[in-house]
Amino acid sequence: MQSATILNLITKGVQRGDAAWADFGSGEGRFTRALRALLGPDADIYTVDVDASTLERQRRTFGTHADVSRTHFVEADFTQPLDLPPLDGVLLANALHFIKDQTTMLKQLRAYLKPSGRLLVIEYDITRGSVWVPYPLPFRTLARLAPAAGFQQPVLLATTPSRFRSQIYSALVLHTSYVNDGIEKWAPLGDSLADRGGDR
Ligand SMILES: C[S@@+](CC[C@H](N)C(=O)[O-])C[C@H]1O[C@@H](n2cnc3c(N)ncnc32)[C@H](O)[C@@H]1O
């Protein structure tokens, strides 16, 4: 995925001035770098992955691409409790589909957020699982699970075609205590994927 596509997927969910974000299941850090570009050098970013070698490669890349001083590399399983400060946002790109009990995971994620905090979810809009995407999370399912986990209805931010399967969507999931006075900014784009068919 090109960096312009990645930026387009997440731009609307990130606000300049946000002080702290985490990228859970950050992999090679392609979304983490886009986050850094949007947040600027003063924000803290916690980049979390269970795979030490991936995280090490990411650390080396960051040495050349971004200000590393406020990038915190956390080798950890994000299903386990993490010691993080209250966050403005948590990004999960292609990571929630590894989690079987996504409602419990969403509840855990909510606990990391400030009341004004938000989740930014990037997933394949597919319903059938595979070895690569064991527990798919199409937008339609996210729209059902998020309120059950104490969030508002997700807002569809952007979609992009996927070379492998269907399309990829990005969605913003706001904390229930967040008063969305920027409704224009975070209004759904076009037709909601939630209105489409699917078996999950
Ligand atoms: C498909 S990659 C996505 C990487 C990156 N977010 C992206 O979209 O380019 C999934 C990443 O999530 C990590 N991961 C999966 N389950 C995890 C868990 N429970 N805790 C931490 N990292 C996890 C994997 O190690 C892998 O690097």
The ligand as an ORCA input file, in Angstrom:
! r2SCAN-3c Opt
* xyz 0 1
  C      -0.955     -7.883      9.254
  S       0.241     -7.143     10.302
  C      -0.256     -5.447     10.200
  C       0.887     -4.507     10.468
  C       0.546     -3.028     10.336
  N      -0.471     -2.610     11.269
  C       0.117     -2.714      8.928
  O      -1.089     -2.663      8.646
  O       1.006     -2.536      8.098
  C      -0.316     -7.593     11.920
  C       0.669     -7.273     13.021
  O       0.010     -7.440     14.271
  C       0.892     -8.085     15.170
  N       0.054     -8.752     16.167
  C      -0.898     -9.705     15.962
  N      -1.464    -10.045     17.129
  C      -0.862     -9.287     18.085
  C      -1.016     -9.188     19.499
  N      -1.922     -9.936     20.165
  N      -0.252     -8.308     20.170
  C       0.650     -7.529     19.522
  N       0.851     -7.584     18.183
  C       0.098     -8.459     17.474
  C       1.711     -9.027     14.296
  O       2.946     -9.368     14.925
  C       1.888     -8.200     13.037
  O       3.069     -7.427     13.071
*
